[in-house]
Amino acid sequence: MNNLTVIILLCFTFVLGLNANAQNSQPEKHDQTSESAPFPESWLGNWVGELNIYKENKLVQTLPMELEMLEIDSSNNYVWAIIYGEDKVAGRRSYELEIVDAEKGIYRIDEKNSIKLESYLFGNKLYSQFSVMGSQLLCTYEKVADKMIFEIISGSVEPISITGKEIVEGEEIPEVKTFPINVMQKAILSQKE
């Protein structure tokens, strides 16, 4: 196999994965499209639950979490406030969700401190991927029926292994870097009444 064959196989595998995910998540997609309002209007409300933090496959901490998503009267932006812990003042992160290009599913979370995180909507799931202080993070929010599922996975920006970049049976194999996942955070939030 040559490089082109490897690339085609990787693309084919990626497309198969997307297709399988689309088939597995069809009910959620149906739930999203059946709502009367599109994103972000269909996500508005105060979402509450518990955040579980895992390290090395062990639960190390559980704390209350809220996501407050509200309209702002005078702009196209939305309140996007995350509250961690019992102290709703000290634990509050008052951000805003900005619409960059709704048709393309591009949004931005403005942390109001010069940090702005591009976010991408695919179906009913919003993704942000960024690095900070030597760690890279993938953050997702997914609305499934009447629940909001929040997840963050994080690990070092330094690869844990580098493989490939060899000639195998006459074929040049590309270099592949894998990165560690050290921490996973997950919360299943429900709308506060």
C-alpha positions as CSV (number, residue, x, y, z in Angstrom):
1,M,0.0,0.0,0.0
2,N,1.2,3.5,-0.8
3,N,0.5,6.8,1.1
4,L,-2.6,7.5,-1.0
5,T,-4.0,4.1,-0.1
6,V,-3.3,4.8,3.6
7,I,-5.0,8.2,3.4
8,I,-8.0,6.7,1.6
9,L,-8.3,4.0,4.3
10,L,-8.0,6.5,7.1
11,C,-10.7,8.7,5.5
12,F,-12.9,5.7,4.9
13,T,-12.5,4.6,8.5
14,F,-13.3,8.2,9.6
15,V,-16.5,8.3,7.5
16,L,-17.6,4.9,8.7
17,G,-17.1,6.1,12.3
18,L,-19.2,9.2,11.6
19,N,-21.9,7.1,9.9
20,A,-22.0,4.7,12.9
21,N,-22.2,7.7,15.3
22,A,-24.9,9.3,13.2
23,Q,-26.9,6.0,13.2
24,N,-26.4,5.5,16.9
25,S,-27.4,9.1,17.8
26,Q,-30.3,9.4,15.4
27,P,-32.9,9.7,18.2
28,E,-31.0,12.6,19.7
29,K,-30.8,14.3,16.3
30,H,-34.5,13.7,15.9
31,D,-35.1,15.3,19.3
32,Q,-33.1,18.3,18.4
33,T,-34.8,18.9,15.0
34,S,-38.3,18.3,16.4
35,E,-37.9,21.3,18.8
36,S,-39.6,24.5,17.8
37,A,-36.5,26.6,18.3
38,P,-33.0,26.0,16.9
39,F,-29.7,26.2,18.9
40,P,-29.1,28.1,21.0
41,E,-32.7,29.0,21.8
42,S,-33.7,25.4,22.3
43,W,-31.0,25.1,25.0
44,L,-32.1,28.1,27.1
45,G,-32.6,27.6,30.8
46,N,-30.8,26.8,34.0
47,W,-29.3,23.3,33.9
48,V,-28.2,21.7,37.3
49,G,-26.6,18.5,38.4
50,E,-23.3,17.0,39.7
51,L,-19.9,17.1,38.1
52,N,-17.9,13.9,38.5
53,I,-14.1,14.2,38.1
54,Y,-12.1,11.1,37.2
55,K,-8.3,10.7,37.3
56,E,-6.6,7.5,36.2
57,N,-10.0,5.8,35.9
58,K,-11.0,6.6,39.5
59,L,-13.6,9.1,40.7
60,V,-11.7,11.6,42.7
61,Q,-14.3,14.4,43.2
62,T,-18.0,15.2,42.9
63,L,-19.4,18.7,43.1
64,P,-22.5,20.6,42.2
65,M,-22.5,22.2,38.7
66,E,-24.9,24.5,36.9
67,L,-25.0,25.8,33.3
68,E,-27.1,29.0,33.0
69,M,-28.0,29.9,29.4
70,L,-30.2,32.9,28.9
71,E,-30.9,35.5,26.3
72,I,-29.3,39.0,26.5
73,D,-31.8,41.6,25.5
74,S,-29.5,44.0,23.6
75,S,-27.3,41.7,21.6
76,N,-27.1,38.5,19.6
77,N,-25.1,36.9,22.5
78,Y,-26.3,34.7,25.2
79,V,-25.5,34.3,28.9
80,W,-23.3,31.2,29.2
81,A,-22.5,31.0,33.0
82,I,-21.0,27.9,34.5
83,I,-21.2,27.5,38.3
84,Y,-19.0,25.0,40.1
85,G,-19.5,24.1,43.8
86,E,-21.8,25.2,46.5
87,D,-20.7,28.9,46.5
88,K,-22.7,30.3,43.6
89,V,-20.8,33.6,43.7
90,A,-17.2,32.4,44.0
91,G,-17.9,29.4,41.7
92,R,-19.6,31.4,39.0
93,R,-17.9,31.8,35.6
94,S,-19.9,34.5,33.8
95,Y,-19.2,33.9,30.1
96,E,-21.2,34.8,26.9
97,L,-22.0,32.6,23.9
98,E,-21.5,34.5,20.7
99,I,-23.0,33.5,17.3
100,V,-20.2,33.6,14.7
101,D,-21.9,31.7,11.8
102,A,-25.0,29.8,12.8
103,E,-25.4,28.3,9.3
104,K,-21.9,26.7,9.6
105,G,-22.4,25.9,13.3
106,I,-19.6,28.2,14.5
107,Y,-19.9,29.9,17.9
108,R,-17.6,31.4,20.4
109,I,-17.5,31.4,24.2
110,D,-16.2,34.7,25.5
111,E,-14.8,34.3,29.0
112,K,-14.8,38.1,29.3
113,N,-11.1,38.2,30.2
114,S,-9.5,38.2,26.7
115,I,-10.0,34.4,26.3
116,K,-12.4,33.4,23.5
117,L,-13.0,29.8,22.6
118,E,-14.3,28.8,19.2
119,S,-17.0,26.2,19.5
120,Y,-18.5,24.1,16.8
121,L,-22.1,22.6,16.7
122,F,-22.5,19.2,15.1
123,G,-26.1,18.0,15.4
124,N,-27.0,18.5,19.0
125,K,-23.5,18.6,20.4
126,L,-21.2,21.7,20.9
127,Y,-17.4,21.1,20.8
128,S,-14.5,23.3,22.0
129,Q,-10.9,22.1,21.8
130,F,-8.1,24.2,23.2
131,S,-4.8,24.1,25.1
132,V,-3.7,26.0,28.2
133,M,-0.6,25.8,30.4
134,G,0.7,22.5,28.9
135,S,-2.7,20.7,28.8
136,Q,-5.1,20.2,25.9
137,L,-8.8,19.9,26.5
138,L,-11.8,18.8,24.5
139,C,-15.0,20.1,26.0
140,T,-18.5,19.0,24.8
141,Y,-22.1,19.9,25.7
142,E,-24.8,17.7,24.3
143,K,-28.5,18.1,24.7
144,V,-30.2,14.7,24.7
145,A,-34.0,14.9,25.3
146,D,-34.4,16.8,28.6
147,K,-30.8,16.4,29.7
148,M,-27.6,18.3,29.1
149,I,-24.4,16.1,29.1
150,F,-21.2,18.0,29.8
151,E,-17.8,16.4,29.3
152,I,-14.2,17.5,29.4
153,I,-11.2,15.2,28.6
154,S,-7.8,16.6,29.2
155,G,-4.2,15.6,29.0
156,S,-0.7,16.9,28.1
157,V,0.1,18.6,24.9
158,E,3.2,16.4,24.8
159,P,2.6,13.1,23.0
160,I,2.8,9.9,25.1
161,S,4.1,8.0,22.0
162,I,5.2,8.6,18.4
163,T,4.9,5.6,16.1
164,G,5.0,5.1,12.4
165,K,7.4,7.1,10.2
166,E,8.9,4.0,8.9
167,I,9.0,2.0,5.7
168,V,7.0,-1.2,6.1
169,E,7.0,-3.7,3.1
170,G,8.0,-0.8,0.8
171,E,5.3,1.5,2.1
172,E,6.0,4.8,3.8
173,I,4.0,4.9,7.0
174,P,3.1,8.4,8.3
175,E,4.1,9.5,11.8
176,V,1.3,9.2,14.3
177,K,1.4,10.9,17.7
178,T,-0.9,9.8,20.5
179,F,-1.6,12.0,23.5
180,P,-2.4,11.0,27.1
181,I,-5.8,11.5,28.7
182,N,-5.3,12.1,32.4
183,V,-8.6,13.6,33.5
184,M,-12.2,13.2,32.5
185,Q,-15.0,15.3,33.9
186,K,-18.7,14.5,33.3
187,A,-22.0,15.9,34.4
188,I,-25.6,15.0,33.4
189,L,-27.6,18.2,34.0
190,S,-31.4,18.6,34.2
191,Q,-33.4,21.8,33.7
192,K,-34.1,23.6,37.0
193,E,-37.8,24.3,37.4
